[in-house]
Amino acid sequence: MSQLIHMRQRIGAVTTIKKITHATRLVAMSTHARLARQEPFMAHYKDELSLLFARLLEQRSDLECAIVHCLPTATQSLIILVGAQKGFCGTLNIALFKYIENHFSTKNPHNTFIAIGKKVHDYLNTQAVKPLISCNNLASSTISGITTLLTDTIIEHAHEYKEIVLVGTYPRTFFNQKPQHTILLPLTPPQQGTNALENYYWIEEKDTLIKRVSTMYLQAVLESLLFSALTAEQAARFHSMDNATRNAQDLLETMQRDYNKLRQTKITKELIELSGSFQK
């Protein structure tokens, strides 16, 4: 009887775990779908701003701007690490941390880090690294605020670094997320066909306008990268929780079958003992 009670308790525990993983899977899928609907508008805004930025740079290619041209004499590098806010993401965080160690060692004294996401913050703590800035509230509702903070920090400290790099995990497909890094400084728009702006009336000074647009472009790139990292986190969480739910269901079926066999065996044994006592 005690064995049956123990098996019933295990079945109840696995059932509870299955409910949790199933609910987490639904939340991840819902969040990913909401982010996917917003992504085309964000990509269109960044592409249009990129085109405008490229056209403006053609007018003043000799412009000396800290966030456009890197500082050759600097020796420090600023590494912005973007990780998951929560767990249940499978190997997403492990792959990211391995990528960081292979490309941007936390032991290098010339590397300064910014942590975005609770998991990255915890990782840097284990490495005894104090980040320049730490944001532990990465979510779709906080991306705009984090982007503004990062943009202001980069503009303020751009002259101190030879390069500024953002490292995160991005979705190649819905079921495949890979870590990669993006060079933010020096800031250059992608190569594309441009149209002359000589027929435009320049109300403001060209230098002032280019610096303002470069700031907007940097903010758009940062927001797009953070958005992609958050989308990859939700996709990885859905995939991980979907596998966990399936495994829990398979385990429940096996445990229920073993429970029924054991229960039937005990019932049969009791019937045999009962019938034997009547025969006596």
GIJO-V859998 format. One record per backbone hydrogen bond with DSSP energy under -1.0 kcal/mol. NH is the residue of the N-H (numbers start at 0). CO is the residue of the C=O. If there is no record, write none. Layout:
nh->(NH & NH)
co->(CO & CO)
This chain:
nh->(4 & 5 & 6 & 7 & 8 & 9 & 10 & 11 & 12 & 13 & 14 & 15 & 16 & 17 & 18 & 19 & 20 & 21 & 22 & 23 & 24 & 25 & 26 & 27 & 28 & 29 & 30 & 31 & 32 & 33 & 34 & 35 & 36 & 38 & 41 & 42 & 43 & 44 & 45 & 46 & 47 & 48 & 49 & 50 & 51 & 52 & 53 & 54 & 55 & 56 & 57 & 59 & 62 & 67 & 68 & 73 & 76 & 77 & 78 & 79 & 80 & 81 & 82 & 91 & 94 & 95 & 96 & 97 & 98 & 99 & 100 & 101 & 102 & 103 & 110 & 111 & 113 & 114 & 115 & 116 & 118 & 120 & 121 & 122 & 123 & 124 & 125 & 126 & 127 & 128 & 131 & 134 & 141 & 145 & 146 & 147 & 148 & 149 & 150 & 151 & 152 & 153 & 154 & 155 & 156 & 159 & 160 & 161 & 163 & 164 & 165 & 166 & 167 & 169 & 171 & 172 & 177 & 179 & 181 & 183 & 184 & 199 & 202 & 208 & 209 & 210 & 211 & 212 & 213 & 214 & 215 & 216 & 217 & 218 & 219 & 220 & 221 & 222 & 223 & 224 & 225 & 226 & 227 & 228 & 229 & 230 & 231 & 232 & 233 & 234 & 235 & 236 & 237 & 238 & 239 & 240 & 241 & 242 & 243 & 244 & 245 & 246 & 247 & 248 & 249 & 250 & 251 & 252 & 253 & 254 & 255 & 256 & 257 & 258 & 259 & 260 & 261 & 262 & 263 & 264 & 265 & 266 & 267 & 268 & 269 & 270 & 271 & 272 & 273 & 274 & 275 & 276 & 277 & 278 & 279)
co->(0 & 1 & 2 & 3 & 4 & 5 & 6 & 7 & 8 & 9 & 10 & 11 & 12 & 13 & 14 & 15 & 16 & 17 & 18 & 19 & 20 & 21 & 22 & 23 & 24 & 25 & 26 & 27 & 28 & 29 & 30 & 31 & 32 & 34 & 37 & 38 & 39 & 40 & 41 & 42 & 43 & 44 & 45 & 46 & 47 & 48 & 49 & 50 & 51 & 52 & 53 & 55 & 59 & 64 & 64 & 70 & 109 & 162 & 111 & 164 & 113 & 166 & 115 & 88 & 90 & 91 & 92 & 93 & 94 & 95 & 96 & 97 & 98 & 99 & 107 & 76 & 78 & 132 & 80 & 134 & 83 & 116 & 117 & 118 & 119 & 120 & 121 & 122 & 124 & 123 & 112 & 114 & 138 & 141 & 142 & 143 & 144 & 145 & 146 & 147 & 148 & 149 & 150 & 151 & 152 & 156 & 157 & 75 & 184 & 77 & 181 & 79 & 179 & 177 & 175 & 175 & 169 & 167 & 165 & 163 & 163 & 196 & 200 & 204 & 205 & 206 & 207 & 208 & 209 & 210 & 211 & 212 & 213 & 214 & 215 & 216 & 217 & 218 & 219 & 220 & 221 & 222 & 223 & 224 & 225 & 226 & 227 & 228 & 229 & 230 & 231 & 232 & 233 & 234 & 235 & 236 & 237 & 238 & 239 & 240 & 241 & 242 & 243 & 244 & 245 & 246 & 247 & 248 & 249 & 250 & 251 & 252 & 253 & 254 & 255 & 256 & 257 & 258 & 259 & 260 & 261 & 262 & 263 & 264 & 265 & 266 & 267 & 268 & 269 & 270 & 271 & 272 & 273 & 274 & 275)
